Structure formats: C-alpha cells, structure tokens
Amino acid sequence: MCAVALCAFSAPGARAASVQPLEIVTKSGVHVFSVEMATTEEEKTTGLMYRKELADGKGMLFDFSPEQEVSMWMKNTYISLDMIFIRADGRILRIAENTEPLSTKIIPSGGLAKGVLEVIAGTAQKYGIKPGDRVAHPLFNGH
C-alpha cells in the first residue's frame, strides 16, 4: 500500500491518457459525457485525487475488466462525486451519490461491476440517472 500512496502523491496533476465520449440513456433522454479513461493501475489509484473542480458533463471512467466486486474511496479527493457502478452489459448497477470529500470510508459496488463512472456530485439527480439505465461506451457490451 505504501508504494501505491507514493505513486499517487508524486503526480498530483496527472491526467488520464485519453478522453472519450460516453452516453447514458435515461427516461429523460440521452446524456453525453466527456470522460477521462483510468485504465492503468496508477490512473485507477489516483483517479480524481487532488482535483479542485470537475465541470458538469465531464468525468472519469475506471476500467475494472473483467467484471468484479469494486470498492472505491474518496481519500485525497477534494470534490464531492457521484460514483456510478456499471455492469459488463452497460446497465447501471448502483449509484453512490454525493460522496464525502477526503473520506477513507469504503464505497462498495454492491455486486459485479466492470466500470465506475465518477462525475460531479448531483449529476445523477440532475439528469435522472437511475440503476438499470444503460451506459453506451466501448468498455461495455450492451450497446
């Protein structure tokens, strides 16, 4: 764990390598987000740590292939987030809304997830995003 903390601490301004579009299909329509991909261990460990802001419509998509139980936390994360846990078929499994900044409390997926989308807190409520809604992105099989 020590080595992981050092990696995360050494790159406070690190950005994920690529930005891709992601769509969430809800009852109210299709909502498009621009997401940074977190695919390497370092990117997944660092996530959105140390960021002071995250614009509406932006986010980070964590690739946890293959589908597995996933646990997240808010350590070194200054902004409240909505964490959207997504199954391999692209359906939303669970949403942890308005997460507590800087908390080390574990936020579990509550089932098997292939990806986790982190967006600014209040996004799920604002756009009516619910468990069971479909996420369209190449990471998921169901689109």
ChimeraX attribute file (.defattr): number of C-alpha atoms within 10 A of each C-alpha:
attribute: neighborCount
match mode: 1-to-1
recipient: residues
	/A:1	5
	/A:2	6
	/A:3	8
	/A:4	13
	/A:5	12
	/A:6	10
	/A:7	14
	/A:8	20
	/A:9	15
	/A:10	10
	/A:11	13
	/A:12	14
	/A:13	13
	/A:14	17
	/A:15	17
	/A:16	20
	/A:17	11
	/A:18	10
	/A:19	17
	/A:20	14
	/A:21	14
	/A:22	21
	/A:23	16
	/A:24	20
	/A:25	19
	/A:26	17
	/A:27	10
	/A:28	9
	/A:29	11
	/A:30	14
	/A:31	15
	/A:32	15
	/A:33	18
	/A:34	17
	/A:35	22
	/A:36	24
	/A:37	21
	/A:38	26
	/A:39	18
	/A:40	14
	/A:41	12
	/A:42	16
	/A:43	20
	/A:44	19
	/A:45	18
	/A:46	25
	/A:47	26
	/A:48	29
	/A:49	21
	/A:50	19
	/A:51	15
	/A:52	9
	/A:53	11
	/A:54	17
	/A:55	9
	/A:56	13
	/A:57	14
	/A:58	17
	/A:59	25
	/A:60	25
	/A:61	28
	/A:62	24
	/A:63	21
	/A:64	22
	/A:65	13
	/A:66	11
	/A:67	16
	/A:68	15
	/A:69	14
	/A:70	18
	/A:71	14
	/A:72	16
	/A:73	18
	/A:74	21
	/A:75	17
	/A:76	19
	/A:77	21
	/A:78	17
	/A:79	21
	/A:80	20
	/A:81	25
	/A:82	22
	/A:83	27
	/A:84	23
	/A:85	29
	/A:86	30
	/A:87	24
	/A:88	21
	/A:89	17
	/A:90	24
	/A:91	23
	/A:92	23
	/A:93	21
	/A:94	20
	/A:95	20
	/A:96	16
	/A:97	19
	/A:98	18
	/A:99	20
	/A:100	18
	/A:101	16
	/A:102	16
	/A:103	14
	/A:104	13
	/A:105	13
	/A:106	12
	/A:107	15
	/A:108	14
	/A:109	24
	/A:110	13
	/A:111	14
	/A:112	17
	/A:113	27
	/A:114	22
	/A:115	26
	/A:116	26
	/A:117	23
	/A:118	26
	/A:119	27
	/A:120	22
	/A:121	20
	/A:122	16
	/A:123	18
	/A:124	20
	/A:125	12
	/A:126	8
	/A:127	16
	/A:128	15
	/A:129	21
	/A:130	19
	/A:131	15
	/A:132	15
	/A:133	16
	/A:134	23
	/A:135	27
	/A:136	19
	/A:137	16
	/A:138	12
	/A:139	19
	/A:140	19
	/A:141	13
	/A:142	14
	/A:143	13
